Amino acid sequence: MALSLLHVVFLGAAMPLLLFCTPAAGAGVVGVNYGRVANNLPDPASVVQLLKQNGITMVKIFDAFPQSLRALANTGIKVTVMMPNGNLADAARDPGYALGWVRRNVKAYYPDTQIHDVAVGNEVSYSSPDLTWSLVPAMTNVQKALADLGLADAIKVTTPVAFSAVNVSFPPSAGRFLDDIAQPVMRPMLDLLQRTGSYFSINIYPFAAHDAHPDVIPLDYALGNYTPGVVDPVTGLVYHSLLDAQLDATYFAMENLMGAGGAARDGILRASLTESGWPSGGRVARPQAVAEADGAPAASVANAQAYNNYLINRVLSGNTGTPHRPDADMDVYIFALFNENQKGLGPDDVEQHFGLFYPNMQKVYPFDFNPPTESWCVANAGAGGARLKAGLDYACGHGADRRGPSNPAGRASSPTPWSRTPRTRSTATTCAITRQAGCATSAAPPPSSTRHQVNLH
Ligand SMILES: *[C@@H]1O[C@H](CO)[C@@H](O)[C@H](O)[C@H]1NC(C)=O
């Protein structure tokens, strides 16, 4: 509906039709999550060399591991550090504790190490629900500590939220946070993020939705390349990528909570995709249905290559917007840098296969973090397999080529941090897989009657 209106308005104004070929734009930086839940990873100094060799300019860690922070010094690599969930209760209760933590784990390294965010906790409302009430008070005290130390302009406070916090995600325009955290937690959090010029950080795994409901979530939709498209019947917006639909559900949840004219408006409060990725192998552990434990056909090298290249190339081509927020800037952190052999619930769990690199620092499949120096579409034509080629064709047909390389230098500092997740606790990917299963139903495309193709041209 809204789309038809746009057509009328733009055609009436004799705007170039080319506009309709670029439904999304927006700048961002693409980085990686450097997790260390493994016993066979290279030392931090070697890891930093690997980042540099591969043109990776932004990294998020799950702690404030001194060796990692020292190795990242004087590299220009932007770093997000994380206050682990285990510190939240103290940080919430005691401003002095938060100040001491920031002194030791942030100020001690800055500015040699370009820390630009502190993630306070990780997926707290999902993985540590008992700490949910400590989250915003802890963020507030960490923010105050940064201000007291004169760091609040350079370093932002945020907290990665699991997508399971978005209770209603289809249609995207109906996006809502879970009732029990919307008013008491999300609202003051969004206020704090807006007041401090920070970002709303969200972890989203289209893989999880597809894996849980392959019958209703087409693989191509999860890979960002579903040609028919899925229509939001309320807005008329068309989604070719589940990631876009999930991001828009998040934006709408923010707006539906804060009011469309409030803090959540485009340009005021940005989102950062602090985790997304796709496994190149392994099995999904399904505690309730052990018999199905070997079924994760979508976890393959080809699909991981297609999805992560889709993410990287969207950011590099200046295409981080969504149908609802076409101009939204957004940073993206791919999960993860390495395959981590101590993650998950058992041997060969998919969680151990999210890496871009094997522990021996060999790439699991081809990818390139360097901005293209020539036309990205020309440079990538013919690259990869059929699946990847289809994704490239779609992206190039939708304006990726016209944007050229993004200009990371031209934008303000960006998002997030993190640290080692204790292996005994459910980790980010588990969250996504086990909880997003519940979200997946609502993320499903609408009934076939509304799943018609809409011609963007
Ligand atoms: C999630 O959304 C459904 C449907 O609107 C609603 O009935 C339910 O109460 C919500 N649950 C929570 C925890 O928000």
The ligand as an SDF file (V2000), in Angstrom:
LIG
                    3D

 14 14  0  0  0  0  0  0  0  0999 V2000
    3.7850  -12.4560   22.8640 C   0  0  0  0  0  0  0  0  0  0  0  0
    2.8350  -12.1020   21.8890 O   0  0  0  0  0  0  0  0  0  0  0  0
    1.6190  -12.8130   21.9840 C   0  0  0  0  0  0  0  0  0  0  0  0
    0.7570  -12.4690   20.7790 C   0  0  0  0  0  0  0  0  0  0  0  0
    0.5500  -11.0910   20.6910 O   0  0  0  0  0  0  0  0  0  0  0  0
    0.9360  -12.4900   23.2990 C   0  0  0  0  0  0  0  0  0  0  0  0
   -0.2730  -13.1880   23.4270 O   0  0  0  0  0  0  0  0  0  0  0  0
    1.8850  -12.8730   24.4220 C   0  0  0  0  0  0  0  0  0  0  0  0
    1.3240  -12.4740   25.6650 O   0  0  0  0  0  0  0  0  0  0  0  0
    3.2260  -12.1960   24.2480 C   0  0  0  0  0  0  0  0  0  0  0  0
    4.1200  -12.7070   25.2790 N   0  0  0  0  0  0  0  0  0  0  0  0
    4.9910  -11.9500   25.8650 C   0  0  0  0  0  0  0  0  0  0  0  0
    5.8110  -12.5750   26.9280 C   0  0  0  0  0  0  0  0  0  0  0  0
    5.1640  -10.7980   25.5620 O   0  0  0  0  0  0  0  0  0  0  0  0
  1  2  1  0
  1 10  1  0
  2  3  1  0
  3  4  1  0
  3  6  1  0
  4  5  1  0
  6  7  1  0
  6  8  1  0
  8  9  1  0
  8 10  1  0
 10 11  1  0
 11 12  1  0
 12 13  1  0
 12 14  2  0
M  END
$$$$
